[in-house]
């Protein structure tokens, strides 16, 4: 009887471990989809319109994408403990806001998030952090907020692409 109980416990732990591992795999899959979707946005905007601002007070298209990228680095570094290769807000005000540079920087930011998540283990998701020395949350919550932030700013750029006379990419939920 004890052997059966032990076997059941081992099976349960294996299944539970797999389910938690799927959380990381699922998150990586979502971030890879977000990266591909953002790349479509970057490709849809003509190089000549990367400086486009709907109003003078707003960020340009390039600044929106670089702001999104700055945040991707900051959130992922805070959640994973990895060292960000860029300083806080270091990309958004960069002088080179060409399509080529913004695309390279933005894709590298997504790669950093994805690599950071892949290095985590499921137990780390429940660890508490104080994001930006202000907001107490779990590491998982920080990564979810990061995903929400990049989605928000990418969505804003739909208007920029329309103002440039282009058609934004179709939605990519899956």
C-alpha positions, 0 to 999 in steps of 0.5 A: 500500500505504501508503494502505491501511495509513494508512486501516486505522490511521485506521479502527482509531483511530476504532473504538478511540475509539468503544469508549472513548467508549462506556465513558463513555456506558455509565457515564453510562447506569448512573448514570442508571439508579442515579439512577432506582432510588434515586428509587424508593426515596426515593418508596417511603419515607413522609415520616413514616419518613425518621427511622426507624432499625432500631437506635439505633446505625444511621443513619436512612433519611434519613441513609443517603441523605444519606451516599450523596449525600455520598460521590457528591459526594466520589468524583466530585469526586476522580475528575473534578477538579470542585469539589464544592458540598458539604463532606465529610460536609456533608449527612448531618447536615443538620437538614432530613431531610424527604422533600422535602429528602433527595430534592432533595439526593440527586438533585442528587448523582446529577446531579453525578456524571453531569455530572462523568463527561460532562466526562471523556475516556476517557484520564482514566479511566487517570490515577492519583489518591490517593482521600481522600489514602489509596488510590491508584487510577485515576479509573475505579476511583474511579468504580467504587468510588463506584457500589459504595458507592451501591449498598451503601447503597441496598440497606441501605435495603431493610430500612428500607422493609420496617420502615416497612411498605412494599414496596421497588422491584423490582430494576433491572439494566438 
